[in-house]
Amino acid sequence: MSSQGKLVRDRIPEIIRSSGAEPVVHTAGPLEYRRLLRDKLGEEVAEFLAADEAEAPEELADVLEVVQALASELGIGLAQLEKIREEKARERGGFAGRVIWTGNR
C-alpha cells in the first residue's frame, strides 16, 4: 500500500474495528477519489486475471463495483452506460463470436 493509502469499500473501517484494530482513514476529495478509483480498477482487473475459475465471478463483481463507481463519477448511470455499450456493440459487434484477428494481407 502506498503512503497515500488505497481506496477501500465503505464498510472496511467498521470491519477492521470489529477485529480490535483502529484503522487510519480519511475521506478522499474529488480529484483524489477519481485517481484512486482508476488505481482500484487496475487492482481489481489484476486480481480477476489472476483468479482461478472458482474465484473469477467474485473478482469480476469487484471490477463491476469499481466500474459503477467510475460511471457515477463521470455523471452517467448504469442505464446510460449500458446504452453506450449497446451502441458500440451494434456498430462494432461484441465478443460472442470469439473472433481472433491476426493481421491484414
N, C-alpha and C positions, 0 to 999 in steps of 0.2 A: 504494500500500500504506500502511496506517495505521502510526503509530509503534508500535502494539502488535503488528504483524505480521499475517500471514494464515496460515490453515491450508493446508498443502500435503501432497501424498501422501508416504508414508513414505520413499520412495527418492529424493526430490528433493535432500536434502543430499548424498547419495552422488553423484548426477549432477552437481551443482554442483562438488563436489570433483574429479571426473574431468575437469572443464574447466579446472582450475587455480585456481579461486577457493575461498575458505573461507567457507562460509555461517555466519551467526549465527543460532542456533536455540535454542529451549527446548521442553520438554515441557509442554503445557497441563494445568492442573488440571481437575477435573471440570466446574466451572461455566464456565470459560473455553472448554473444549472444546465444550460444548453450544452456547454463544453463537456460537462460530466455525463450528460445523457449520451453524447456521442461516444465518449470513452466506454460507458457501460454497454452500449450496443456492441462495440468491438469485443469486449469481455464476454458478453453473453453468446455472441456468434462463435467465438473461440471455444467456449465450453460446449456448445452444441456440436461443433465439428469434432471435438474430442470424445464425445459421448458414445456409448455403445447403444445398441438397439433399445434396450430397456430404459436407459436414461434419456434418450433423444426426445421423447414427447415433452417431458418436464422442462428440458433445456430450451426446446422450441417455444414453449409457453413463456419462458423468461424473455426470449427475444421479442415475442409479440407484445409483452408488457412494456418493454422499452420503446418499441415502435409506436405503440399507442400514446405513450407519454411524449414522444417526439412530435407526433402528429398534432397533439394538443398544443404543444409549444409553438408550432407553426400556424396555429389557428384553424386547423382543419379537424373535423370529426372523423370517426371511423366510416361513416356513410360516404363522406366526400372522398376519403382515401380509397375506399372500395370502388367508387365511381372512376377515379383516376386509373386504378388497376384494371378495371374492366375496359376502359377506353384503350389503354395500351395493349391489352390482350386482343381487342378487336383489330387494332391497327397492325400489330406485330406478331400476334399469337401468344400462346402460353408456353408451357414446358411439357404438357402431357404427351406430346408426340415423341419425346426423347430424341430429338434431332441433334446430331453432332456435326458441327461444321469443321472441316479440316483445311479450308483454304479455297482459293479460286484457281481456275485453269485459264 
